[in-house]
């Protein structure tokens, strides 16, 4: 997963453009050969629901030259230097005028901010506040400003879709976004974890659910995907997850659906409770990624967002400090395990009924410890407690919640009871 981030980190991505195609083609070529890459025509879809569909935007170069012809800001050194969706320009102006087109962070003076202007044409550059303050010392100094970009009203917005079939028509939606340039946690961690999760799903010996994994530009991409698939999604999606900021070493968190009452919410709360001692559960009032669209009125999909440190809750968010040093192999592995555990619950959360009238005599099935030692009483108590709730009505997750133990612990016992033919589905 970390190698995926390293490979994709230099690519300039936005709501649209060749960087998004390059990113998706990389995933298809190297990891997900069944990934379908779709092009959503802007000319044929000037609006998407209530939103104006933005033109396709591409950029080849952008820089600011001083009077000696030296590039003091260079898009090719860091693609965060450009205001996203900047229009083309070639002018020589004094710094006093140029300063109106610059963006920096007064509270983080050595970081380059990530700034965009998707729906109003303008141009601009982003830089560290330390550099900006240095330039401000000579306001009349002239600078040559060049941005080589273009808007294509006949272009398209690109997204990727991977469908992995199961034996049920019911589906699990997994969504992540591909619209940010060089930021490792807020963007690429979701791409990397979603890719590894797809490989895990492919490797399952059998699949209850069909999995729909999408790589989309945030907001407009979710709306496009809904426009193309909403009737199908509303009919078949049983659970859904948006993957965002899931590769750092922070604790685990989620953003719940609007009423925190879906099957997805129940699964995520359970997993968080057992994966960390300090879970962060945020209400829908603190939404900010594509859960906004998937859970919107008239959509109402059962979707939660899964993160390590939630977007906006880490200092590096939307800056050049969200780099390859901020994510880690350990952080990504934890993010992967978080999503994998949710999937394991979905795939195995069945209902069983004990066959015996009264408690089974566990000793004759080899399930009762023949020697008393530390831990044996806890095991026996857990086993008998699980059996007490195998009434043909409770799911495995229901029982895990009643007993306040991990789902996997209950599942392990169920498998032993199945081997002894003590339970029936």
WOQUI-V163154 format. One record per pair of residues at least 24 apart in sequence whose ideal C-beta (glycine too) atoms are under 8 Angstrom apart, sorted by sequence separation. I is the first residue (numbers start at 0). GAP is how many residues later the second one is. D is the distance in Angstrom with one decimal. If there is no record, write none. Layout:
{{I GAP D} {I GAP D}}
This chain:
{{61 24 7.0} {100 24 6.6} {101 24 7.5} {102 24 7.6} {103 24 6.2} {104 24 5.5} {108 24 7.7} {122 24 5.6} {190 24 6.4} {238 24 5.4} {239 24 6.1} {251 24 4.8} {259 24 7.6} {285 24 7.6} {287 24 6.2} {385 24 5.7} {101 25 6.2} {103 25 3.9} {211 25 7.7} {237 25 6.5} {238 25 4.3} {250 25 5.4} {253 25 8.0} {255 25 6.5} {258 25 7.8} {358 25 6.6} {15 26 7.9} {209 26 7.6} {252 26 7.0} {253 26 7.6} {255 26 6.9} {257 26 4.4} {307 26 6.7} {3 27 7.5} {56 27 8.0} {58 27 7.3} {103 27 7.7} {240 27 7.9} {250 27 5.0} {251 27 5.9} {252 27 3.6} {253 27 5.8} {254 27 4.8} {255 27 5.9} {256 27 6.2} {307 27 5.7} {359 27 7.0} {381 27 7.0} {385 27 5.0} {389 27 7.8} {56 28 5.1} {103 28 4.6} {238 28 6.8} {250 28 7.1} {251 28 7.1} {252 28 7.1} {253 28 6.8} {254 28 7.7} {255 28 5.8} {281 28 6.2} {358 28 6.4} {385 28 7.4} {208 29 6.6} {250 29 6.1} {252 29 6.5} {254 29 6.7} {305 29 7.8} {358 29 8.0} {83 30 7.6} {101 30 5.8} {279 30 6.5} {307 30 7.9} {382 30 5.8} {386 30 7.5} {53 31 7.3} {80 31 6.4} {83 31 6.8} {84 31 5.9} {85 31 7.3} {254 31 6.3} {381 31 7.1} {79 32 4.7} {82 32 5.3} {83 32 3.3} {84 32 5.4} {254 32 5.5} {305 32 6.0} {79 33 7.4} {82 33 6.9} {83 33 6.7} {84 33 5.2} {98 33 7.6} {254 33 7.4} {279 33 7.9} {305 33 6.1} {353 33 5.6} {389 33 6.0} {63 34 7.4} {77 34 6.1} {79 34 5.4} {82 34 5.9} {83 34 7.1} {86 34 5.1} {88 34 5.0} {163 34 6.8} {254 34 7.3} {256 34 7.3} {86 35 6.9} {87 35 7.8} {84 36 7.9} {85 36 7.0} {86 36 5.1} {98 36 7.7} {161 36 5.8} {254 36 5.5} {267 36 5.0} {305 36 7.4} {353 36 4.2} {85 37 4.2} {98 37 6.7} {163 37 5.2} {171 37 4.8} {173 37 6.5} {177 37 5.0} {178 37 8.0} {257 37 5.5} {264 37 7.6} {352 37 5.8} {353 37 7.7} {15 38 6.7} {85 38 6.0} {163 38 6.2} {169 38 7.8} {170 38 6.1} {171 38 7.5} {173 38 7.1} {174 38 7.7} {175 38 7.6} {176 38 7.5} {177 38 6.7} {178 38 3.8} {179 38 7.9} {256 38 5.1} {263 38 4.6} {267 38 6.9} {351 38 5.3} {352 38 6.4} {14 39 5.6} {15 39 7.6} {16 39 5.9} {82 39 7.0} {166 39 6.8} {169 39 5.6} {170 39 4.7} {171 39 5.2} {172 39 5.1} {173 39 4.5} {174 39 5.0} {175 39 6.0} {176 39 6.0} {177 39 6.2} {178 39 5.0} {262 39 5.8} {263 39 6.4} {264 39 6.0} {352 39 3.5} {15 40 4.3} {16 40 5.4} {17 40 5.5} {82 40 6.5} {94 40 5.7} {98 40 7.4} {165 40 7.8} {166 40 6.7} {167 40 5.4} {169 40 7.1} {170 40 7.0} {171 40 7.1} {173 40 7.4} {175 40 7.8} {176 40 6.3} {261 40 3.6} {263 40 4.9} {351 40 7.4} {15 41 5.8} {16 41 4.6} {82 41 3.4} {94 41 7.0} {165 41 3.5} {166 41 6.6} {167 41 5.7} {168 41 6.9} {170 41 5.3} {172 41 7.4} {174 41 6.5} {176 41 4.0} {261 41 8.0} {350 41 6.4} {14 42 7.2} {16 42 7.7} {81 42 7.8} {82 42 6.5} {164 42 7.3} {165 42 5.5} {167 42 6.8} {178 42 6.9} {261 42 7.7} {350 42 6.9} {13 43 5.8} {81 43 6.4} {82 43 6.4} {94 43 6.5} {95 43 4.1} {163 43 7.0} {165 43 4.6} {177 43 7.8} {350 43 6.8} {80 44 5.7} {81 44 7.1} {94 44 5.1} {95 44 6.6} {100 44 7.8} {165 44 4.6} {176 44 6.7} {350 44 5.4} {351 44 7.6} {80 45 5.6} {93 45 6.6} {94 45 7.1} {97 45 5.5} {164 45 5.1} {165 45 7.1} {243 45 4.6} {256 45 6.2} {349 45 6.8} {350 45 7.9} {79 46 5.8} {80 46 6.6} {93 46 5.2} {94 46 5.2} {163 46 6.8} {256 46 6.2} {348 46 5.0} {349 46 6.4} {11 47 6.5} {93 47 6.6} {94 47 7.9} {97 47 6.5} {162 47 6.6} {163 47 4.4} {174 47 7.0} {241 47 5.3} {256 47 5.9} {348 47 5.3} {93 48 5.7} {94 48 6.2} {162 48 7.2} {241 48 5.0} {255 48 5.7} {347 48 6.6} {348 48 4.9} {92 49 7.0} {93 49 7.6} {161 49 7.8} {162 49 5.5} {163 49 7.3} {193 49 5.4} {241 49 5.2} {254 49 6.3} {366 49 6.6} {91 50 5.6} {92 50 6.5} {161 50 7.6} {162 50 7.8} {174 50 7.9} {192 50 5.5} {253 50 5.2} {254 50 4.1} {366 50 7.9} {91 51 7.0} {160 51 7.2} {161 51 4.4} {253 51 6.3} {344 51 8.0} {72 52 5.3} {91 52 4.9} {92 52 6.5} {160 52 7.5} {161 52 7.6} {189 52 7.9} {241 52 7.1} {253 52 5.6} {254 52 7.7} {344 52 6.0} {90 53 7.7} {91 53 7.3} {160 53 5.3} {189 53 3.9} {192 53 5.2} {252 53 7.9} {253 53 7.0} {366 53 6.8} {72 54 5.7} {90 54 5.4} {159 54 6.8} {160 54 7.8} {188 54 7.7} {189 54 5.4} {192 54 6.9} {239 54 6.2} {251 54 8.0} {252 54 4.9} {365 54 7.7} {89 55 7.3} {158 55 6.6} {159 55 3.9} {189 55 7.4} {191 55 6.7} {251 55 7.6} {252 55 7.0} {254 55 6.9} {364 55 4.5} {88 56 6.1} {89 56 5.2} {158 56 6.3} {159 56 7.6} {188 56 6.3} {189 56 5.8} {251 56 6.1} {252 56 6.8} {88 57 7.1} {89 57 7.7} {158 57 4.4} {188 57 4.9} {250 57 6.9} {252 57 4.6} {364 57 6.7} {72 58 7.9} {88 58 4.9} {158 58 6.8} {185 58 7.0} {188 58 2.9} {249 58 4.8} {250 58 7.1} {348 58 7.5} {71 59 7.8} {87 59 5.4} {185 59 5.2} {187 59 7.6} {188 59 7.4} {248 59 7.2} {249 59 3.3} {347 59 7.8} {86 60 7.1} {87 60 6.2} {156 60 6.3} {172 60 6.8} {184 60 5.0} {245 60 6.2} {247 60 4.8} {252 60 7.6} {63 61 6.4} {85 61 5.3} {87 61 5.0} {184 61 7.7} {239 61 5.5} {241 61 6.2} {243 61 5.5} {245 61 5.5} {246 61 6.7} {247 61 5.3} {86 62 6.5} {87 62 6.5} {158 62 5.3} {170 62 7.7} {184 62 5.3} {239 62 5.9} {240 62 6.8} {241 62 7.4} {242 62 7.7} {243 62 7.4} {244 62 4.5} {245 62 5.4} {274 62 7.2} {344 62 5.2} {351 62 6.0} {359 62 5.6} {61 63 7.2} {71 63 7.6} {85 63 5.8} {156 63 6.7} {183 63 6.8} {184 63 5.0} {238 63 5.6} {239 63 3.7} {240 63 6.2} {241 63 4.2} {242 63 5.8} {243 63 5.3} {244 63 6.3} {249 63 8.0} {274 63 6.1} {343 63 7.5} {347 63 5.5} {353 63 7.7} {53 64 5.3} {86 64 7.3} {156 64 6.8} {160 64 7.9} {172 64 5.1} {236 64 5.4} {237 64 7.1} {239 64 7.5} {240 64 7.3} {241 64 7.1} {242 64 8.0} {244 64 6.0} {249 64 6.6} {343 64 7.3} {53 65 6.7} {81 65 7.1} {158 65 6.8} {170 65 4.5} {171 65 7.3} {174 65 7.1} {233 65 7.4} {236 65 6.7} {240 65 5.3} {244 65 6.4} {351 65 7.6} {113 66 7.0} {158 66 6.6} {169 66 5.8} {170 66 5.1} {171 66 6.4} {172 66 7.5} {173 66 7.2} {174 66 7.3} {175 66 7.0} {233 66 7.3} {243 66 7.9} {244 66 5.0} {247 66 6.7} {274 66 6.7} {340 66 7.7} {351 66 7.9} {354 66 7.4} {355 66 6.8} {11 67 4.4} {51 67 6.6} {113 67 7.2} {156 67 6.2} {168 67 5.8} {169 67 7.8} {170 67 6.5} {171 67 5.2} {172 67 3.7} {173 67 5.3} {174 67 5.0} {175 67 4.4} {176 67 7.3} {225 67 6.3} {233 67 7.0} {243 67 5.6} {270 67 6.6} {340 67 7.8} {354 67 5.7} {169 68 4.4} {171 68 6.7} {172 68 7.3} {174 68 7.2} {175 68 7.1} {221 68 4.2} {225 68 7.5} {232 68 6.0} {353 68 6.4} {354 68 6.4} {9 69 7.6} {113 69 6.4} {171 69 7.7} {173 69 6.7} {220 69 7.7} {229 69 6.8} {244 69 7.5} {353 69 5.7} {354 69 5.9} {13 70 5.4} {14 70 7.5} {221 70 7.8} {222 70 5.7} {270 70 4.9} {352 70 6.4} {13 71 6.6} {71 71 7.6} {217 71 6.5} {218 71 6.9} {221 71 3.9} {270 71 5.6} {351 71 4.3} {352 71 5.5} {217 72 6.0} {221 72 6.4} {244 72 7.8} {351 72 6.8} {352 72 7.9} {218 73 7.4} {225 73 6.2} {351 73 6.0} {66 74 6.9} {215 74 7.4} {218 74 6.7} {267 74 6.5} {270 74 7.1} {350 74 7.1} {65 75 7.5} {66 75 6.1} {68 75 8.0} {266 75 5.3} {269 75 7.2} {349 75 6.1} {66 76 7.8} {65 77 6.2} {64 78 6.5} {247 78 6.0} {266 78 5.1} {63 79 5.3} {64 79 4.1} {247 79 5.8} {248 79 5.7} {266 79 6.9} {63 80 7.1} {64 80 7.9} {246 80 3.9} {247 80 7.4} {63 81 5.4} {64 81 7.4} {246 81 7.2} {248 81 6.3} {249 81 7.7} {63 82 7.7} {248 82 4.5} {251 82 7.3} {62 83 5.6} {247 83 4.9} {61 84 6.6} {246 84 4.9} {60 85 7.1} {61 85 4.4} {246 85 4.4} {248 85 7.8} {60 86 7.8} {61 86 6.7} {245 86 7.6} {251 86 5.7} {60 87 4.5} {61 87 7.3} {58 88 7.2} {59 88 4.8} {246 88 5.5} {58 89 6.7} {59 89 7.3} {245 89 3.6} {58 90 4.1} {57 91 6.6} {58 91 8.0} {56 92 6.6} {57 92 5.8} {242 92 7.7} {245 92 7.2} {56 93 7.5} {245 93 7.6} {56 94 5.7} {57 94 7.4} {55 95 7.0} {56 95 7.8} {54 96 4.1} {55 96 4.3} {242 96 6.7} {54 97 5.9} {55 97 8.0} {83 97 7.5} {54 98 5.0} {240 98 6.6} {55 99 2.7} {54 100 6.5} {55 100 6.1} {55 101 7.0} {79 101 6.0} {240 101 6.6} {13 102 7.5} {78 102 4.4} {79 102 6.0} {14 103 6.0} {53 103 7.7} {78 103 5.3} {79 103 7.7} {238 103 7.9} {52 104 7.0} {77 104 6.7} {238 107 6.0} {237 108 7.5} {41 110 7.7} {42 110 6.4} {41 111 6.1} {42 111 4.9} {41 112 7.0} {176 112 7.2} {41 113 5.6} {176 113 6.6} {41 114 5.9} {40 115 5.3} {41 115 6.7} {174 115 5.6} {39 116 5.5} {38 117 4.0} {39 117 4.6} {38 118 7.6} {39 118 7.5} {38 119 5.7} {39 119 7.0} {174 119 7.2} {188 119 7.9} {37 120 7.0} {36 121 6.5} {37 121 5.5} {172 121 7.4} {36 122 7.7} {37 122 7.4} {36 123 5.5} {37 123 6.3} {184 123 7.8} {35 124 6.9} {184 124 7.7} {34 125 5.1} {35 125 4.9} {185 125 5.9} {34 126 7.3} {35 126 7.2} {34 127 4.9} {35 127 7.9} {269 127 6.4} {33 128 6.1} {172 128 6.8} {174 128 7.7} {33 129 7.9} {184 129 7.5} {31 130 5.6} {33 130 7.9} {172 130 6.7} {266 130 6.9} {269 130 6.5} {184 131 7.2} {185 131 6.1} {265 131 6.8} {269 131 6.3} {27 132 7.5} {185 132 6.7} {273 132 4.3} {26 133 6.8} {273 133 7.7} {23 134 6.4} {23 135 7.7} {182 135 7.2} {265 135 7.8} {23 136 4.4} {185 136 5.6} {199 136 7.9} {270 136 7.8} {20 137 5.2} {184 137 5.2} {208 137 6.1} {269 137 6.3} {19 138 4.7} {181 138 7.5} {183 138 5.7} {188 138 5.6} {207 138 7.2} {208 138 7.0} {15 139 6.6} {19 139 7.9} {182 139 4.2} {183 139 5.6} {187 139 7.7} {192 139 6.4} {196 139 6.7} {207 139 5.2} {15 140 7.1} {182 140 7.6} {183 140 5.5} {191 140 6.2} {195 140 5.4} {199 140 5.9} {206 140 6.9} {15 141 4.6} {16 141 8.0} {181 141 7.5} {184 141 5.6} {14 142 6.5} {15 142 6.6} {183 142 5.8} {184 142 5.2} {188 142 7.7} {192 142 4.9} {196 142 5.3} {200 142 6.9} {183 143 4.5} {188 143 6.4} {192 143 5.3} {196 143 6.7} {199 143 7.4} {203 143 6.9} {188 146 6.5} {192 146 6.2} {196 146 7.1} {23 154 7.0} {22 155 5.4} {19 158 5.5} {19 159 7.2} {18 162 7.5} {31 163 6.4} {14 164 5.3} {26 164 7.4} {30 164 5.2} {12 165 5.8} {13 165 5.9} {173 165 7.6} {12 166 5.8} {31 166 5.8} {53 166 6.7} {12 167 6.0} {13 167 7.1} {30 167 7.6} {52 167 6.9} {12 168 5.4} {22 168 7.4} {26 168 6.1} {30 168 7.0} {50 168 7.9} {11 169 5.1} {50 169 6.2} {10 170 7.6} {11 170 7.8} {10 171 7.8} {52 171 7.9} {171 171 7.2} {9 172 6.5} {47 172 6.5} {50 172 5.8} {8 173 5.4} {12 174 7.4} {48 174 5.5} {171 174 6.1} {8 175 6.2} {47 175 4.9} {47 176 5.5} {48 177 7.6} {48 178 6.3} {4 179 5.4} {8 179 6.4} {44 179 7.8} {47 179 5.7} {7 180 5.5} {34 180 7.8} {44 182 7.9} {4 183 4.5} {7 183 6.8} {3 184 7.3} {4 184 6.8} {39 184 5.1} {4 186 7.8} {3 187 6.8} {4 187 5.3} {0 188 7.9} {3 188 4.2} {26 188 7.1} {39 188 7.6} {1 190 7.4} {37 190 7.9} {0 191 3.9} {3 191 6.1} {23 191 6.2} {0 192 6.3} {22 192 7.8} {0 194 7.3} {0 195 5.3} {19 197 6.8} {15 201 6.8} {14 202 4.5} {13 203 7.5} {113 204 4.3} {14 205 5.7} {110 205 7.7} {112 205 6.4} {113 205 6.5} {14 206 7.5} {112 206 5.6} {113 206 7.9} {107 207 6.9} {111 207 6.4} {112 207 8.0} {110 208 3.9} {111 208 3.9} {110 209 5.4} {110 210 4.9} {107 211 6.3} {107 213 7.5} {104 214 6.8} {79 239 7.8} {79 240 5.3} {4 242 7.1} {77 242 6.2} {0 246 7.3} {8 314 7.8} {8 315 6.2} {5 318 6.3} {4 319 6.8} {4 322 6.2} {1 325 7.1} {1 326 7.4} {1 327 4.9} {4 327 7.8} {0 328 7.4} {1 330 6.0} {0 331 4.2} {0 332 7.6} {0 335 6.7}}
